[in-house]
Amino acid sequence: MTLRPRPVAALVAANLRRHTRDRTGLFFMVVMPFVSILFVGMAFGGGAGSSRLPVGVVAPGSDAVTAALLAELREHPDLEVRPLEAAEDVRSGVRAGSLAAGLVISPGAGRLDLVVTQTNGSGLAARGAIDGAVAKVAAVLEATRAVVAAGATPEQAAGYVRRAQAESGRVGVTGSATGGGDPRGFAYTAPANLLLFTFINSMAVAAALVESRRLGMLQRALTAPVRRRSVLLGEALSRLFVALAQAALIVVVSALAFGVSWGDPLGVAAVVGVFALVATGAALLVGTLLRSPDQAPAIGPPLGVVLGMLGGCLWPRESSGEVLNAIGHLFPHAWGMDALLTLAEPGTGLDAVLPQLGVLAGMAALLLVTSLVLFSRRTPART
């Protein structure tokens, strides 16, 4: 016997009407994600991920080492060097947030003072780029000293090092450049908040399921001439539509308002769809296990925040340790972030995120089967 679509559609429509009457829930679905994308994105560097990180540099010396370091910093694709007059200007800029980092170079480059905010994602990214530039210049200096120590004149040593650099530049590298790590600004916070709020708001609407069970509405529905599977399917589809609507809203508005490039549409749709199934399964599981509707908003959203934190939705993953990142991959948010950030890279498509989709699909299946079995057992028919 097949499922009749009319009872399922009626149950879905009734649940969606109830959700649209919840003004607080609508605020967290429609407004709050974009407030978070805006302010957190600005803290992580703003823009859609293509702008350079502003770095203030004080370099009073004109020696060769200082010139080489400045040239290396200016050539870095992720840095925008802003010459400043005094170290205090650098510190003020970093404190105010107008600079991602600052560097004070003493004459002869004998001392380098780095000014950076450790808790800022842009500052951490700028520090990594500056460290790389300094290491490159230091390697050239050490190579030159070694050649001079071997008996060459400084001019000959400089020539040997230049030839060695030219030869190293001819080495072919197979692979693709990704810009040196995760994207910044809105390009990072948009997918992060998509996963975060899709999951959190799905968990929050689990309160409606708890309330329906507490009032006996579902139990009475099961006594009607409707198959039990129709009721279960209606409840699952209601939560799935909420999750999909939340995700679609963030994708469209972030692309139009913040210029976020999500990448291959088919790949993004697949990731969003599978993650929405994960959120649906989690919402059904919470709604089945809890006994009071007040428990759902008290437990669900905090749980979503913790999982989002472990999955890299609250700060760049590059600022987390390997242990924390490994723990995060026990949960769906980290796999969702991996997939969405991969799709944002030029030239990637659905085939590039098949492993992540497989893991998310497995998690979704486990949550949905577990929640529906428990829901069926804990919601007996009532006459």
C-alpha positions in Angstrom: 0.0 0.0 0.0 1.5 3.3 -1.1 1.6 6.5 1.0 -1.2 9.0 0.2 0.2 12.4 -0.6 -2.8 14.5 0.7 -2.4 13.7 4.4 1.3 14.2 4.2 0.9 17.6 2.5 -1.7 18.6 5.0 0.5 17.8 8.0 3.5 19.6 6.3 1.3 22.7 5.6 0.0 22.8 9.2 3.5 22.6 10.7 4.9 25.3 8.4 2.0 27.6 9.2 2.8 27.1 12.9 6.5 27.9 12.3 5.6 31.1 10.4 3.6 32.4 13.3 6.6 32.2 15.6 8.1 35.7 15.3 11.1 35.0 17.4 11.9 31.9 15.3 11.5 34.0 12.1 14.0 36.6 13.5 16.6 34.0 14.1 16.0 32.5 10.6 15.7 35.7 8.5 17.7 38.4 10.3 20.2 36.9 12.7 22.3 34.9 10.1 23.1 38.0 8.1 23.9 40.0 11.2 26.4 37.3 12.1 27.8 37.1 8.5 28.3 40.9 8.4 30.0 41.5 11.8 32.0 38.3 12.0 33.0 38.6 8.3 34.3 42.2 9.0 36.3 40.8 11.9 37.8 38.2 9.7 38.8 40.7 7.0 35.6 41.7 5.2 35.1 41.4 1.5 34.4 38.2 -0.4 37.8 36.7 0.2 39.8 38.4 -2.6 40.9 41.6 -0.8 44.4 41.7 0.6 45.3 42.0 4.3 46.5 45.5 5.2 49.9 45.4 7.0 51.4 48.6 8.4 55.2 48.7 8.0 57.7 51.1 9.7 61.1 50.8 7.9 63.4 53.8 8.6 66.5 52.0 7.2 67.5 51.9 3.5 69.9 49.0 3.6 69.7 46.0 1.2 68.2 43.6 3.8 65.3 46.0 4.6 64.8 46.6 0.9 64.7 42.9 0.2 62.2 42.3 3.0 59.9 45.1 1.8 60.0 43.8 -1.7 59.1 40.3 -0.5 56.2 41.6 1.5 54.9 43.8 -1.4 55.1 40.8 -3.8 53.0 38.6 -1.5 49.6 38.0 -3.0 47.7 38.2 0.3 49.3 41.4 1.7 48.8 45.1 1.2 51.9 46.9 2.6 51.1 50.4 4.0 54.2 52.4 4.9 53.9 54.3 8.3 56.1 56.7 10.1 56.1 55.5 13.7 55.6 52.3 15.7 52.7 53.9 17.6 50.8 54.3 14.3 51.2 50.6 13.7 49.9 49.7 17.2 47.0 52.1 16.9 46.0 50.7 13.5 46.0 47.1 14.8 44.0 48.0 17.9 41.4 49.9 15.7 41.2 47.0 13.3 42.3 49.1 10.2 45.4 46.9 10.0 45.5 43.1 10.1 49.1 43.3 11.5 52.1 45.6 11.7 55.8 45.2 11.3 58.5 47.5 12.7 61.9 46.9 10.9 65.0 48.3 12.6 67.9 49.6 10.4 69.7 46.6 9.0 66.7 44.4 9.8 68.5 43.3 12.9 65.3 43.4 14.8 61.7 42.9 13.7 58.8 43.8 15.9 55.5 42.1 14.9 52.3 43.7 16.1 49.3 41.4 15.7 46.1 40.5 17.6 46.2 36.7 18.3 42.4 36.4 18.5 41.7 37.9 15.1 41.5 35.6 12.1 42.9 38.3 9.8 45.8 38.9 12.2 46.7 35.2 12.3 46.6 35.0 8.5 48.8 38.1 8.1 51.3 36.7 10.7 51.6 33.6 8.6 52.3 35.5 5.5 54.8 37.8 7.2 56.6 34.8 8.7 56.9 33.3 5.3 58.4 36.4 3.7 60.9 36.8 6.6 61.9 33.2 6.3 62.5 33.5 2.5 64.7 36.6 2.9 66.6 34.9 5.8 67.2 31.9 3.6 68.7 34.1 0.9 71.0 35.8 3.4 72.2 32.5 4.9 72.9 31.1 1.4 74.9 34.2 0.5 76.9 34.0 3.7 77.6 30.4 3.1 78.9 31.1 -0.4 81.1 34.0 0.9 82.5 31.7 3.6 83.4 29.2 0.9 85.7 31.8 -0.7 83.6 33.7 -3.1 83.4 37.5 -3.2 80.1 39.2 -2.1 79.3 40.0 -5.7 80.0 36.4 -6.8 77.9 35.1 -3.9 75.0 37.3 -4.9 75.2 36.1 -8.5 75.3 32.4 -7.4 72.3 32.9 -5.2 70.3 34.7 -8.0 71.1 31.8 -10.4 70.0 29.3 -7.8 66.8 31.2 -7.2 66.2 31.3 -11.0 66.8 27.5 -11.3 64.4 26.8 -8.4 61.8 28.9 -10.1 61.8 26.5 -13.1 60.7 23.6 -11.0 57.3 22.5 -12.0 54.6 22.0 -9.4 51.7 19.8 -10.0 48.5 20.8 -8.1 46.4 23.8 -7.5 47.0 26.9 -5.4 44.3 27.7 -2.9 45.5 31.1 -1.7 47.3 29.8 1.3 44.6 28.4 3.4 40.9 29.0 4.1 39.3 32.1 2.6 38.7 35.2 4.6 35.8 37.5 5.3 32.4 36.8 4.0 33.7 34.0 1.8 34.3 32.1 5.1 31.6 33.3 7.3 28.8 32.8 4.8 29.2 29.0 4.5 30.0 28.8 8.2 26.8 30.5 9.2 24.8 28.5 6.7 25.7 25.3 8.5 25.5 26.9 11.9 22.0 28.4 11.6 20.6 25.6 9.5 21.4 23.2 12.3 20.5 25.6 15.2 17.2 26.6 13.8 16.3 23.0 13.0 17.0 22.1 16.6 15.0 25.0 17.8 11.8 24.0 15.9 12.1 20.6 17.5 10.1 22.3 20.3 7.0 22.2 18.1 7.3 18.4 17.8 7.7 18.1 21.6 4.6 20.3 22.1 2.6 18.2 19.6 3.5 15.0 21.4 2.8 16.5 24.9 -0.7 17.7 23.8 -1.5 14.4 22.2 -1.9 15.9 18.7 0.3 13.3 17.1 -1.1 10.5 19.1 -4.6 11.4 17.9 -3.4 11.8 14.3 -2.2 8.2 14.5 -5.8 7.0 15.3 -7.1 8.7 12.1 -7.4 6.7 8.8 -3.8 7.7 7.9 -0.9 5.3 7.8 1.7 5.8 10.5 4.4 6.3 7.9 2.4 9.2 6.5 2.6 11.0 9.9 6.3 10.2 10.2 7.0 11.4 6.7 5.0 14.6 7.3 6.9 15.5 10.4 10.3 14.8 8.7 9.4 16.8 5.6 8.3 19.7 7.7 11.7 19.9 9.4 13.5 19.3 6.1 11.7 22.2 4.4 12.6 24.6 7.3 16.3 23.5 7.0 16.3 23.9 3.2 14.6 27.3 3.3 17.1 28.5 5.9 20.1 27.4 3.7 18.6 28.7 0.5 18.0 32.1 2.0 21.6 32.4 3.2 23.0 31.3 -0.1 20.9 33.8 -2.2 21.2 36.8 0.1 24.9 36.3 0.8 25.6 36.1 -2.9 23.6 39.2 -3.7 24.4 41.4 -0.7 28.0 40.3 0.1 29.3 39.1 -3.2 30.0 35.6 -2.0 30.9 33.1 -4.7 29.6 29.7 -3.6 31.0 27.7 -6.6 29.5 24.9 -8.6 25.7 25.1 -8.1 25.1 21.4 -8.4 27.8 20.7 -5.8 26.5 23.3 -3.4 22.9 22.0 -3.8 24.1 18.5 -3.0 26.0 19.6 0.1 23.1 21.8 1.3 20.6 19.1 0.7 22.5 16.4 2.6 23.3 18.7 5.5 19.6 19.6 5.7 18.9 15.9 6.1 21.4 15.8 8.9 19.7 18.7 10.6 16.3 17.2 10.1 17.4 13.9 11.7 18.9 15.7 14.6 15.8 17.8 15.1 13.5 14.7 15.0 15.8 13.0 17.5 15.8 15.9 19.9 12.0 16.3 19.5 11.5 12.6 20.2 13.7 12.3 23.3 12.7 15.5 25.1 9.5 15.7 27.2 9.0 19.4 27.6 8.9 22.0 24.8 11.0 24.3 27.0 13.9 21.9 26.9 14.3 22.1 23.1 15.5 25.7 22.8 17.5 25.2 26.0 19.4 22.2 24.7 19.2 22.3 20.9 20.8 25.6 20.0 23.7 25.4 22.6 24.4 21.9 21.2 24.4 23.4 17.7 26.8 26.1 18.8 29.2 23.6 20.3 29.2 21.4 17.2 29.7 24.5 15.0 32.6 25.6 17.2 34.3 22.2 16.7 33.5 22.2 13.0 35.1 25.6 12.3 31.9 27.7 12.0 32.9 30.2 14.6 36.5 30.9 13.7 38.9 29.9 11.0 40.1 26.3 11.2 43.7 27.4 10.7 43.6 28.9 14.2 42.6 25.6 15.8 45.0 22.8 16.6 45.2 19.5 14.9 43.5 17.8 17.9 40.5 20.1 17.8 40.1 19.7 14.1 40.3 16.0 14.4 37.6 16.0 17.1 35.5 18.3 14.9 35.4 15.7 12.1 33.4 13.4 14.3 30.5 15.7 13.7 28.8 16.9 10.5 29.7 20.6 10.6 33.4 20.0 9.9 32.6 17.9 6.8 30.1 20.5 5.6 32.7 23.2 5.9 35.3 21.0 4.1 32.8 20.6 1.2 31.6 24.2 0.9 35.2 25.6 1.1 36.4 23.1 -1.5 33.5 24.1 -3.8 34.4 27.8 -3.4 37.8 27.1 -5.1 37.9 27.8 -8.8 37.6 24.8 -11.0 36.1 22.4 -8.4 32.8 20.6 -8.8 30.6 17.9 -7.4 33.3 15.2 -7.9 35.7 17.1 -5.6 33.3 16.7 -2.6 32.1 13.2 -3.0 34.0 11.9 0.1 32.4 14.7 2.3 29.0 14.0 0.8 29.4 10.3 1.6 30.2 11.0 5.2 27.3 13.5 5.6 24.9 11.0 3.9 25.9 8.3 6.4 25.4 10.7 9.3 22.0 11.7 7.9 20.9 8.1 7.4 22.0 7.2 11.0 20.1 10.1 12.5 17.0 9.8 10.5 16.6 6.0 11.0 17.3 6.3 14.7 14.9 9.3 15.2 12.1 7.7 13.2 12.4 4.4 15.0 12.3 6.1 18.4 9.5 8.5 17.3 7.4 5.5 16.3 8.0 3.7 19.6 7.5 6.8 21.9 4.4 8.1 20.1 1.7 5.5 20.5 -1.7 6.0 19.0 -4.3 7.5 21.4 -8.0 7.0 21.2 
